[in-house]
Amino acid sequence: MIILIDSHAHIDFDAFDDDRSELFTKMKAQGIEGVLIPGISPLHWKKQLHVANEYECSYAIGVHPWFVGDDVEYDIALLKEECQHQLNNPAFVAIGEAGLDKIRKRNWAQQLNCFEKQIQLAVELEKPLIIHAVKAHNEVIELLQSYRPKFTGVIHGFYGSPQLALRYINLGFKLGIGGLLLNDESKKLHQTVKDIPLENFLIETDSPSMLPKNSDQVRNSPLLLPQIVSKLSKLSAKSVTLISEQLRLNYAQAFECKRFK
């Protein structure tokens, strides 16, 4: 049976409160056996960890650039404390969602500070990083290069060119491919999937966000994964079975997860 893993889904968000158990039942029926829930802020961690524990999900802990406050030192102190509490839990697999986003530029100085401190924490704890990078790839890569090669991770929601993809791959990162792949106008991303070897990708949904444009749903969910794999199959001219097996290995490699090897 094909096993799929959503490497980035905010399944803890309020949008799933009414039917979360039903959704997990539907996921299992479609062979979706794993979900990684990223962290976004201290205010959200408690619920996130509760959901992760209840539904046996892997998780990351971090501060998303949209939620970086004015007092970065305080946020990072809370992050370090929470990470220490979770260190012995094998479901705690990464630091993040961390990164930089120029669409929300009002806290840019704080974003830079918080992102670098999360890189340092990932190095210290020997955890991979889940990175959010929007219109800030040069800045993200510059910071990552300064710590190379002490950690790896995944570039969440990647939608760039093969040239940009190789810059991240050469730093040891995998690329999270999601619903944007299903949009006809995502030509750069389509070319990336055609040109770059499959072992460099993970699949994700960023649920409940990042619905493809042709969707008739009101929210995204991990149930989108089979469509993403089907599109990967068409673009790469490889079978769905082969792609699914490789993606499972990629996930295990990225997050050192024996369960999915």
C-alpha positions in Angstrom: 0.0 0.0 0.0 1.2 3.5 -0.8 2.1 5.5 2.3 2.1 9.3 2.2 3.4 11.7 4.7 2.4 15.4 5.0 5.7 17.1 6.0 4.0 20.4 6.9 0.4 20.7 8.0 -1.1 23.0 10.7 -3.6 20.4 11.7 -3.8 22.0 15.1 -5.4 25.2 13.8 -9.0 26.1 14.7 -10.2 25.3 11.1 -10.0 21.6 12.1 -11.6 21.7 15.5 -15.0 20.5 14.3 -13.8 17.4 12.3 -10.2 16.6 13.2 -10.9 13.0 14.2 -13.0 12.4 11.0 -10.2 13.9 8.9 -7.6 11.6 10.4 -9.9 8.6 9.6 -10.2 9.8 6.0 -6.5 10.3 5.8 -5.8 6.7 7.0 -8.2 5.3 4.4 -6.1 7.1 1.7 -2.8 5.8 3.0 -1.8 9.1 4.6 0.0 7.7 7.7 2.0 10.7 8.9 1.7 14.4 9.5 4.3 16.8 10.8 2.8 19.8 12.7 5.1 22.9 12.7 5.2 25.3 15.6 4.4 29.0 15.0 4.5 30.9 18.3 4.5 30.4 22.1 0.8 31.2 22.2 0.1 28.2 19.9 2.5 25.5 21.2 0.2 24.2 23.9 -2.6 23.3 21.6 -0.2 22.1 18.9 1.5 19.7 21.2 -1.9 18.5 22.6 -3.1 17.7 19.0 0.3 16.1 18.1 0.1 13.8 21.1 -3.5 12.9 20.7 -3.1 11.9 17.0 0.5 10.6 17.2 1.9 13.3 14.9 5.5 14.4 14.6 6.1 18.0 15.4 8.5 20.9 15.3 8.8 23.8 17.7 9.6 27.3 16.5 8.6 30.9 15.9 7.1 31.8 12.5 8.2 35.1 11.1 4.7 36.5 11.1 4.5 35.9 14.9 7.9 37.3 15.9 7.3 39.9 18.7 9.3 43.0 19.6 11.1 41.1 22.4 13.0 38.4 20.5 15.1 37.4 23.5 11.9 36.6 25.4 10.5 34.5 22.5 13.8 32.6 22.2 14.0 32.0 25.9 10.5 30.4 25.8 11.5 28.4 22.7 14.6 27.0 24.4 12.6 26.1 27.5 10.0 24.3 25.5 12.6 22.4 23.4 14.3 21.2 26.6 10.9 19.9 27.8 10.4 18.0 24.6 13.9 16.7 23.9 13.2 13.1 25.0 10.1 12.8 22.9 10.9 11.1 19.6 8.0 12.9 18.0 9.9 16.2 18.4 11.9 16.2 15.1 12.7 19.7 14.1 13.0 23.5 14.9 10.5 25.6 13.0 8.6 27.0 11.3 11.3 29.7 11.3 12.4 32.0 8.6 12.0 35.4 6.8 9.1 36.9 5.0 9.3 40.3 3.2 5.5 40.4 2.6 5.2 41.0 6.4 8.2 43.4 6.6 7.2 45.6 9.5 9.1 43.4 12.0 12.0 42.8 9.6 14.8 43.5 12.1 13.2 41.2 14.6 12.7 38.5 12.0 16.4 38.5 11.2 17.3 38.3 14.8 14.8 35.5 15.6 15.7 33.5 12.6 19.4 33.5 13.3 18.8 32.5 16.9 16.7 29.6 15.7 19.4 28.5 13.4 21.8 28.6 16.3 19.4 26.5 18.4 19.0 24.0 15.6 22.8 23.6 15.5 23.0 23.3 19.3 20.2 20.7 19.5 21.3 19.0 16.3 17.8 19.3 14.9 16.8 20.0 11.3 15.2 23.3 10.4 11.8 23.9 8.8 12.2 27.2 6.9 9.6 29.7 5.7 11.2 31.9 3.0 9.1 34.4 1.1 10.8 37.0 -1.2 13.9 36.6 1.1 15.9 33.8 -0.4 19.1 35.6 -0.7 19.0 36.6 3.0 18.0 33.1 4.1 20.8 31.5 2.1 23.4 34.0 3.4 22.5 33.2 7.0 22.5 29.5 6.3 25.8 29.6 4.6 27.4 31.2 7.7 26.5 28.0 9.7 27.2 25.4 7.0 27.4 22.4 7.2 26.1 22.0 10.8 22.5 21.3 10.1 19.9 20.5 7.4 16.2 20.7 7.0 13.5 21.6 4.5 12.5 24.7 2.6 8.7 24.8 3.2 6.4 25.8 0.4 9.1 25.9 -2.3 8.0 27.4 -5.6 11.2 28.6 -7.2 13.4 27.8 -10.2 15.8 24.9 -10.6 18.6 27.3 -10.0 17.3 28.4 -6.7 16.5 24.8 -5.8 20.1 23.9 -6.3 21.3 26.6 -4.0 19.3 25.1 -1.2 20.1 21.5 -2.1 23.8 22.3 -2.0 23.4 23.5 1.6 21.8 20.1 2.4 18.2 21.1 2.4 15.2 19.3 0.9 12.3 21.2 -0.8 8.8 21.0 0.4 6.4 20.8 -2.5 2.7 21.6 -2.0 -0.5 22.7 -3.6 1.2 25.4 -5.7 2.4 22.5 -7.9 -1.2 22.0 -9.1 -1.6 25.6 -10.4 -1.1 25.8 -14.2 0.9 29.1 -13.9 3.5 27.6 -11.6 5.9 27.1 -14.5 9.1 27.6 -12.6 8.1 25.0 -10.0 7.0 22.6 -12.7 10.4 22.9 -14.4 12.1 22.4 -11.0 10.3 19.1 -10.5 11.3 18.0 -14.0 15.0 19.0 -13.6 15.8 18.1 -10.0 16.2 14.5 -8.8 13.3 13.2 -6.8 15.4 12.5 -3.7 15.4 16.2 -3.0 11.7 16.7 -2.4 9.2 16.3 0.4 5.4 16.7 0.0 3.3 19.0 2.1 0.0 20.9 2.2 0.5 23.8 4.7 -3.1 23.0 5.7 -5.4 24.8 6.1 -3.7 27.3 3.7 -2.2 27.0 0.2 -5.2 25.6 -1.6 -4.6 25.2 -5.3 -6.6 27.6 -7.4 -8.8 25.0 -9.0 -9.9 23.5 -5.7 -13.6 23.4 -4.7 -12.7 23.1 -1.0 -13.0 25.9 1.6 -9.7 24.8 3.3 -6.7 22.7 2.5 -6.0 19.4 4.2 -3.6 16.5 3.9 -6.2 14.8 1.7 -4.7 16.8 -1.1 -1.5 14.7 -1.0 -2.6 12.1 -3.6 -3.2 14.9 -6.2 0.3 16.4 -5.5 1.9 12.9 -6.0 -0.1 12.4 -9.2 1.2 15.7 -10.6 4.8 14.8 -9.5 4.3 11.6 -11.4 3.2 13.4 -14.6 6.0 15.9 -14.5 8.8 13.5 -13.6 7.5 10.6 -15.8 7.8 8.2 -12.9 5.2 5.9 -11.4 3.1 7.0 -8.4 4.4 4.0 -6.5 8.0 4.8 -7.1 7.5 8.4 -6.2 5.6 7.6 -3.0 8.4 5.2 -1.9 11.1 7.8 -2.6 9.2 10.5 -0.8 8.8 8.3 2.3 12.6 7.7 2.3 13.2 11.4 1.9 11.0 12.2 4.9 12.8 9.6 7.0 16.2 11.0 5.9 15.2 14.6 6.6 13.9 14.0 10.0 15.8 10.9 11.0 12.5 9.0 11.5 13.0 5.2 11.6 9.2 4.7 11.5 8.9 5.6 7.8 12.2 4.1 6.5 
